Amino acid sequence: MSASTNKPVKVYRLRGVKVSVFENHAQESVFHKVALQKIYREGEEWKTSTSLGRDDLPIARLLLGHAWEYILTQEASPSREETEQQPN
């Protein structure tokens, strides 16, 4: 799957900072990647950047923490396949 068709499974936004969590499947495992962006408006057009200002850093830290917790939760929960394979 190309990056353009891969949609995030979770997005966190606050004050122009956006953190997106992507789920990737490789053979029999799942791994996560995180993208960090600054969203801003230039005239009537919305733009994104990977460059953050000083005041964006605490917000980015908070949102990255949420993304990290989300990923840990996803990795800790049994997948549907694992649940179906476990004996009753």
C-alpha positions as CSV (number, residue, x, y, z in Angstrom):
1,M,0.0,0.0,0.0
2,S,1.4,3.4,-0.9
3,A,1.8,6.2,1.7
4,S,-0.9,8.3,-0.1
5,T,-3.6,5.6,0.5
6,N,-2.5,4.7,4.0
7,K,-4.9,6.5,6.3
8,P,-4.1,7.1,10.0
9,V,-5.8,4.9,12.5
10,K,-5.7,7.7,15.1
11,V,-5.1,11.5,14.9
12,Y,-4.4,13.9,17.7
13,R,-4.7,17.7,17.1
14,L,-4.2,20.7,19.4
15,R,-3.4,24.3,18.6
16,G,-2.1,23.7,15.1
17,V,0.0,20.6,16.0
18,K,-1.1,17.3,14.5
19,V,0.1,13.8,15.4
20,S,-1.1,10.9,13.2
21,V,-0.6,7.2,14.0
22,F,-0.4,4.8,11.1
23,E,-0.7,1.0,11.3
24,N,1.4,-1.1,9.0
25,H,1.2,-4.8,8.4
26,A,4.2,-6.9,7.6
27,Q,3.9,-10.6,7.2
28,E,2.4,-11.7,10.5
29,S,3.0,-8.6,12.5
30,V,1.7,-5.1,12.9
31,F,3.8,-2.1,13.6
32,H,3.0,1.6,14.0
33,K,4.5,4.8,12.7
34,V,3.8,8.3,13.8
35,A,3.8,11.5,11.8
36,L,4.1,15.0,13.4
37,Q,3.0,18.1,11.6
38,K,2.3,21.8,12.2
39,I,-0.8,23.0,10.4
40,Y,-1.1,26.7,9.6
41,R,-3.0,29.0,7.3
42,E,-1.4,31.2,4.7
43,G,-4.1,33.5,3.4
44,E,-7.0,31.2,2.4
45,E,-4.8,28.2,1.9
46,W,-4.0,25.6,4.6
47,K,-0.4,24.3,4.7
48,T,1.6,21.8,6.7
49,S,5.2,21.8,8.0
50,T,7.4,19.6,10.0
51,S,9.1,22.6,11.6
52,L,7.9,23.5,15.0
53,G,8.2,26.7,17.0
54,R,9.2,27.0,20.6
55,D,5.6,27.1,21.9
56,D,4.6,24.1,19.8
57,L,7.1,21.8,21.6
58,P,5.1,21.2,24.8
59,I,2.0,20.5,22.7
60,A,3.9,18.1,20.4
61,R,5.2,16.4,23.5
62,L,1.7,16.0,24.9
63,L,0.3,14.7,21.6
64,L,3.2,12.3,21.1
65,G,2.6,10.9,24.6
66,H,-1.0,10.2,23.7
67,A,0.1,8.5,20.5
68,W,2.6,6.4,22.5
69,E,-0.1,5.4,24.9
70,Y,-2.5,4.5,22.0
71,I,0.2,2.3,20.4
72,L,1.0,0.5,23.7
73,T,-2.7,-0.2,24.2
74,Q,-3.1,-1.6,20.7
75,E,0.0,-3.8,21.1
76,A,-1.2,-5.1,24.5
77,S,-4.7,-6.0,23.3
78,P,-5.0,-9.4,21.7
79,S,-5.8,-9.3,18.0
80,R,-8.9,-10.9,16.6
81,E,-6.9,-13.8,15.1
82,E,-5.1,-14.5,18.4
83,T,-8.5,-14.5,20.2
84,E,-10.0,-16.9,17.7
85,Q,-7.0,-19.3,18.0
86,Q,-7.1,-19.5,21.8
87,P,-8.8,-22.6,23.2
88,N,-11.9,-22.1,25.4
